[in-house]
Amino acid sequence: MEQVTLTATTGFGLEAVVGRELQRLGYEDQQRTDGRVTFTAPLDAIARCNLNLRSADRLLLQIGKFPASDFDAYFDQIQDLPWERWMPANASFPVNGSSHKSTLKSVPTCQGMAKKAIVNRLQRVYSCELDETGPDCAVQFELRSNQCTIWLNTSGEGLHKRGYRLKRGVAPLRETIAASLAQLSVWNRERTFHDPFCGSGTIAIEAALIAQNRAPGFNRQFACETWPTYPQELWEQAREEAQDKIDQSECMPILATDNDYHVLNAARENAARAGVEHLIHFQEHDVSELKTQRMYGCLITNPPYGERLDDVDEAEQLWTELWKVTQQWPTWSVFVFAGSRDFEKIVDKRATRRRKLYNGPIECTYYQYLGPKPPRIPASI
């Protein structure tokens, strides 16, 4: 099968998470840089990765990489790339890009020249005018230190758009970040999960998808599904494979609570669209009222914070209440994604680990308080 070079883009700090996801899919040949994991794989990886990646933002198909320190060389090398391999005569191909520490600094000029170079190539190959009424083949370039890399966006809309979240809470957490929080924790399907500030249910839904090994992109479409140059049977095979891998065996409870019944109703509807409503126990509870007799669970949450709800004092009071409750659960591990560097100070407890991540433009910290490991169950003789 034809080999291609692909780049999975991701938020800063999540490169290792995406890299591990790719390894589980069988793609070991990786290069990780800030916000990207680039790898070489067979052609069917385009469909498999779009369907299965949980924490990546988009999947880009690398068309070329070359030195470019003057406009003539830049134009000629883009024109020489085999655009017709992927783009039909009627392809719609907006061009966007960036320039960092490069001689070619004007992004609008580079965009215009790239567009003209691609048009010249396609007109020469197809011997016709291009009306751009067909499939979306968005082009993206990056100029960095006089090196140009140019891609096609195979995903279309960001991979966080799973298709299940039509109703959003006050401050929605992106689905790819929610999946990352679960994957960066010690939680697995054999441990109880609880999100006490569940909002529209995103973290709990992503945990349920992980628990069932359900492909997050199964219920949506991707840009390159409409490309006549990408074999439709590869999509069919990837979807069949994803369907076959779903694990419907019983798992430990996934609990999601909030004190707002309106957002809980939205969360239930979102979970139903994701196909995991039967796995999640939604309940209306104030955080101060939470109790449990379960052992060795994982609490993973994105509590309100001042920059999000414009009420820092109220947010900090909620953090204090959360911490008081979890102190009654000594075997649990607690993971808090907060848009503040003061969480440890407010709860007067240093985290076992912390990780800087971003929720959109907001710099956040993922505070990880590890409890004791569950006892090993002896193997039966």
For each residue, the residues with C-beta under 8 A, 3 or more apart:
1: 42 43 44
2: 42 43
3: 40 41 42 43
4: 40 41 42 43 45 46 61 62
5: 38 39 40 61 62
6: 38 39 40 41 45 46 49 59 60 61 62 154
7: 36 37 38 39 59 60 62 151
8: 18 22 36 37 38 39 49 53 56 57 58 59 60
9: 35 36 56 57 58 59 60
10: 14 15 17 18 35 36 37 55 56 57 176
11: 14 35 57 176 177 180 357 358
12: 15 34 35 356 357 358
13: 355 356 357 358
14: 10 11 17 18 55 176 180 357
15: 10 12 18 19 32 33 34 35 36 37
16: 19 20 32
17: 10 14 20 21 55 180 183 184
18: 8 10 14 15 21 22 37 53 55 56
19: 15 16 22 23 30 32 37
20: 16 17 23 24 183
21: 17 18 24 25 52 53 54 55 56 183
22: 8 18 19 25 27 30 37 39 49 53
23: 19 20 26 27 28 30
24: 20 21
25: 21 22 45 48 49 52
26: 23
27: 22 23 30 39 41 45 49
28: 23
29: 39 40 41
30: 19 22 23 27 37 38 39
31: 37 38 39
32: 15 16 19 36 37 38
33: 15 36 37 38
34: 12 15
35: 9 10 11 12 15
36: 7 8 9 10 15 32 33
37: 7 8 10 15 18 19 22 30 31 32 33 56
38: 5 6 7 8 30 31 32 33 62
39: 5 6 7 8 22 27 29 30 31
40: 3 4 5 6 29
41: 3 4 6 27 29 45 49
42: 1 2 3 4 45
43: 1 2 3 4 46 230 231 234
44: 1 47 48 234 237 238
45: 4 6 25 27 41 42 48 49
46: 4 6 43 49 50 59 61 154 224 230 234
47: 44 50 51 230 234 235 237 238 239
48: 25 44 45 51 52 238 241
49: 6 8 22 25 27 41 45 46 52 53 56 59
50: 46 47 53 59 154 155 159 217 222 224
51: 47 48 215 216 217 218 238 239 242
52: 21 25 48 49 215 216 217 242
53: 8 18 21 22 49 50 56 59 159 216 217
54: 21 176 179 180 183 206 209 210 216
55: 10 14 17 18 21 176 177 179 180 183
56: 8 9 10 18 21 37 49 53 59 159 176
57: 8 9 10 11 158 159 160 176
58: 8 9 153 154 155 158 159
59: 6 7 8 9 46 49 50 53 56 153 154 155 159
60: 6 7 8 9 140 151 152 153 154
61: 4 5 6 46 86 151 152 153 154 224
62: 4 5 6 7 38 65 149 150 151
63: 81 82 83 86 150 151 152
64: 77 78 81 148 149 150
65: 62 147 148 149 150
66: 77 147 148
67: 73 146 147 148
68: 73 74 77 102 104 143 146 147 148
69: 73 102 103 104 146
70: 73 74 103 104
71: 74 75 104 109 113
72: 75 76
73: 67 68 69 70 76 77
74: 68 70 71 77 78 104 110 113 114 148
75: 71 72 78 79 113 116 117
76: 72 73 79 80 117
77: 64 66 68 73 74 80 81 148
78: 64 74 75 81 113 114 117 118 148 150
79: 75 76 117 118 120 121
80: 76 77 121
81: 63 64 77 78 121 150
82: 63 85 86
83: 63 86 87 118 121 122 125
84: 87 121 122 125 126
85: 82 229
86: 61 63 82 83 137 152 227 229 230
87: 83 84 91 93 118 122 137 152 227 229
88: 91 134 135 227 228 229
89: 122 126 128 130 134
90: 130 131 132 133 134 135
91: 87 88 122 130 132 134 135 136 137
92: 132 133 134 135 136 137
93: 87 115 118 132 137 138 139
94: 138 139
95: 111 114 115 118 138 139 140 141
96: 111 138 139 140 141
97: 107 110 111 114 140 141 142 143 150
98: 107 141 142 143
99: 102 104 105 106 107 110 142 143 144
100: 142 143 144 145
101: 144 145
102: 68 69 99 105 143 144 145 146 147
103: 69 70 146
104: 68 69 70 71 74 99 109 110 143 146
105: 99 102
106: 99 109 110
107: 97 98 99 110 111
108: 111 112
109: 71 104 106 112 113
110: 74 97 99 104 106 107 113 114 141 143
111: 95 96 97 107 108 114 115
112: 108 109 115 116
113: 71 74 75 78 109 110 116 117
114: 74 78 95 97 110 111 117 118 139 141 150
115: 93 95 111 112 118 119 139
116: 75 112 113 119 120
117: 75 76 78 79 113 114 120 121
118: 78 79 83 87 93 95 114 115 121 122 139
119: 115 116 122 123 130
120: 79 116 117 123 124
121: 79 80 81 83 84 117 118 124 125
122: 83 84 87 89 91 118 119 125 126 130
123: 119 120 126 127 128 129 130
124: 120 121 127
125: 83 84 121 122
126: 84 89 122 123 130
127: 123 124
128: 89 123
129: 123
130: 89 90 91 119 122 123 126
131: 90
132: 90 91 92 93
133: 90 92
134: 88 89 90 91 92 226
135: 88 90 91 92 223 226 227 228
136: 91 92 153 156 223 226
137: 86 87 91 92 93 152 153 223 227
138: 93 94 95 96 152 153 156 223
139: 93 94 95 96 114 115 118 150 151 152 153
140: 60 95 96 97 150 151 152 153
141: 95 96 97 98 110 114 148 149 150 151
142: 97 98 99 100 148 149 150
143: 68 97 98 99 100 102 104 110 146 147 148
144: 99 100 101 102 147 149
145: 100 101 102
146: 67 68 69 102 103 104 143
147: 65 66 67 68 102 143 144
148: 64 65 66 67 68 74 77 78 141 142 143
149: 62 64 65 141 142 144
150: 62 63 64 65 78 81 97 114 139 140 141 142
151: 7 60 61 62 63 139 140 141
152: 60 61 63 86 87 137 138 139 140 224
153: 58 59 60 61 136 137 138 139 140 156 223
154: 6 46 50 58 59 60 61 222 223 224
155: 50 58 59 158 159 222 223 224
156: 136 138 153 221 222 223 224
157: 161 223
158: 57 58 155 161 176
159: 50 53 56 57 58 59 155 176 216 217
160: 57 174 175 176 177
161: 157 158 175 220
162: 165 175 216 217 219 220 274
163: 219 220 273
164: 205 219 270 271 273 274
165: 162 168 172 175 200 202 205 270 273
166: 269 270 273
167: 200 266 269 270
168: 165 172 200 266
169: 172 199 200 263 266 267
170: 199 263 308 309
171: 199 304 308 309
172: 165 168 169 199 200 202
173: 177 178 199 202 203 302 337 359
174: 160 177 178 202 359 360
175: 160 161 162 165 178 179 202 205 206 216
176: 10 11 14 54 55 56 57 158 159 160 179 180
177: 11 55 160 173 174 180 181 337 357 359
178: 173 174 175 181 182 202 203 205 206 302
179: 54 55 175 176 182 183 206 209 210 216
180: 11 14 17 54 55 176 177 183 184 357
181: 177 178 184 185 203 300 302 335 337 366
182: 178 179 185 187 193 203 206 207 210 300
183: 17 20 21 54 55 179 180 210
184: 17 180 181 335 355 366 368
185: 181 182 298 300 333 335 368
186: 191 298 333 370
187: 182 191 193 207 298 300 333 335
188: 191
189: 210 211 247 251 252
190: 251 252 374
191: 186 187 188 252 296 297 298 374
192: 252 253 254 255 292 294 296 297 298
193: 182 187 204 207 252 253 254 255 297 298 300
194: 255 256 257 290 292 297 298 299 300
195: 198 203 204 255 256 257 299 300 301 302
196: 257 258 285 287 290 299 301 303 322 325
197: 258 287 301 302 303 304 318
198: 195 201 203 204 256 257 258 263 264 267 282 301
199: 169 170 171 172 173 202 258 263 267 302
200: 165 167 168 169 172 263 266 267 270
201: 198 204 205 256 264 266 267 268 270 271 280 282
202: 165 172 173 174 175 178 199 205 206 270
203: 173 178 181 182 195 198 206 207 256 300 301 302
204: 193 195 198 201 207 208 254 255 256 267 271 280
205: 164 165 175 178 201 202 208 209 267 270 271 274 276 280
206: 54 175 178 179 182 202 203 209 210 216
207: 182 187 193 203 204 210 211 254 300
208: 204 205 211 212 214 254 271 274 276 279 280
209: 54 179 205 206 212 214 216 274 276
210: 54 179 182 183 189 206 207 213
211: 189 207 208 247 251 254 279
212: 208 209 246 247 248 251 276 279
213: 210 245 246 247
214: 208 209 218 242 246 275 276
215: 51 52 218 242 245
216: 51 52 53 54 159 162 175 179 206 209
217: 50 51 52 53 159 162 220 222
218: 51 214 215 239 242 243
219: 162 163 164 273 274 275
220: 161 162 163 217
221: 156 225 226
222: 50 154 155 156 217 225
223: 135 136 137 138 153 154 155 156 157 226 227
224: 46 50 61 152 154 155 156 227 230
225: 221 222 230 232 235
226: 134 135 136 221 223
227: 86 87 88 135 137 223 224 230
228: 88 135
229: 85 86 87 88
230: 43 46 47 86 224 225 227 234 235
231: 43 234 235
232: 225 235 236
233: 236 237
234: 43 44 46 47 230 231 237 238
235: 47 225 230 231 232 238 239
236: 232 233 239 240
237: 44 47 233 234 240 241
238: 44 47 48 51 234 235 241 242
239: 47 51 218 235 236 242 243
240: 236 237 243 244
241: 48 237 238 244 245
242: 51 52 214 215 218 238 239 245 246
243: 218 239 240 246
244: 240 241
245: 213 215 241 242
246: 212 213 214 242 243
247: 189 211 212 213
248: 212
249:
250:
251: 189 190 211 212 254 279
252: 189 190 191 192 193 297
253: 192 193 281 294
254: 192 193 204 207 208 211 251 279 280 281
255: 192 193 194 195 204 280 281 283
256: 194 195 198 201 203 204 264 267 280 281 282 283
257: 194 195 196 198 282 283 284 285 287 290
258: 196 197 198 199 263 264 267 284 285
259: 284 285 286 287
260: 263 264 284
261: 264 265 284
262: 265 266
263: 169 170 198 199 200 258 260 266 267
264: 198 201 256 258 260 261 267 268 282 283 284
265: 261 262 268 269
266: 167 168 169 200 201 262 263 269 270
267: 169 198 199 200 201 204 205 256 258 263 264 270 271 282
268: 201 264 265 271 272 277 282
269: 166 167 265 266 272 273
270: 164 165 166 167 200 201 202 205 266 267 273 274
271: 164 201 204 205 208 267 268 274 276 277 279 280 282
272: 268 269 275 277
273: 163 164 165 166 219 269 270
274: 162 164 205 208 209 219 270 271 277
275: 214 219 272
276: 205 208 209 212 214 271 279 280
277: 268 271 272 274 280
278:
279: 208 211 212 251 254 271 276
280: 201 204 205 208 254 255 256 271 276 277
281: 253 254 255 256
282: 198 201 256 257 264 267 268 271
283: 255 256 257 264
284: 257 258 259 260 261 264
285: 196 257 258 259 289 290
286: 259 289 290
287: 196 197 257 259 290 318 321 322 325
288: 321 324 325
289: 285 286
290: 194 196 257 285 286 287 325
291: 328
292: 192 194 297 329 332
293:
294: 192 253 297
295: 331 332 374
296: 191 192 331 332 333 371 372 373 374
297: 191 192 193 194 252 292 294 329 331 332 333
298: 185 186 187 191 192 193 194 332 333 334 335
299: 194 195 196 326 329 332 333 334 335
300: 181 182 185 187 193 194 195 203 207 335 337
301: 195 196 197 198 203 322 335 336 337
302: 173 178 181 195 197 199 203 336 337 338 359
303: 196 197 315 318 319 322 336 338
304: 171 197 308 309 311 314 315 318
305: 308 309 312 315 338 339 340
306: 309 310 311 312 313 314 315 316 339 340
307: 310 339 340 362
308: 170 171 304 305 315 339 362
309: 170 171 304 305 306 314 315
310: 306 307
311: 304 306 314 315
312: 305 306 315 316
313: 306 316 317
314: 304 306 309 311 317 318
315: 303 304 305 306 308 309 311 312 318 319 340
316: 306 312 313 319 320 342 346
317: 313 314 320 321
318: 197 287 303 304 314 315 321 322
319: 303 315 316 322 323 336 338 343 346 347
320: 316 317 323 324 346 347
321: 287 288 317 318 324 325
322: 196 287 301 303 318 319 325 326 336
323: 319 320 326 327 347 349
324: 288 320 321 327 328
325: 196 287 288 290 321 322 328 329
326: 299 322 323 329 332 334 369
327: 323 324 330
328: 291 324 325
329: 292 297 299 325 326 332
330: 327 371 372
331: 295 296 297 371 372 374
332: 292 295 296 297 298 299 326 329 371
333: 185 186 187 296 297 298 299 368 369 370 371
334: 298 299 326 367 368 369 371
335: 181 184 185 187 298 299 300 301 366 367 368 369
336: 301 302 303 319 322 343 366 367 369
337: 173 177 181 300 301 302 357 359 364 365 366 367
338: 302 303 305 319 343 364 365 367
339: 305 306 307 308 359 362 363 364
340: 305 306 307 315 343 365
341: 365
342: 316 345 346
343: 319 336 338 340 346 347 351 365 367
344: 347 348 349 350 351 354 367
345: 342 348
346: 316 319 320 342 343
347: 319 320 323 343 344
348: 344 345
349: 323 344 369
350: 344
351: 343 344 354 367 368 369
352: 368 369 370
353: 368 370
354: 344 351 365 366 367 368
355: 13 184 365 366 368
356: 12 13 363 364 365 366
357: 11 12 13 14 177 180 337 364 365 366
358: 11 12 13 361 362 363 364
359: 173 174 177 302 337 339 362 364
360: 174
361: 358
362: 307 308 339 358 359
363: 339 356 358
364: 337 338 339 356 357 358 359
365: 337 338 340 341 343 354 355 356 357
366: 181 184 335 336 337 354 355 356 357
367: 334 335 336 337 338 343 344 351 354
368: 184 185 333 334 335 351 352 353 354 355
369: 326 333 334 335 336 349 351 352
370: 186 333 352 353
371: 296 330 331 332 333 334
372: 296 330 331
373: 296
374: 190 191 295 296 331
375:
376:
377:
378:
379:
380:
381:
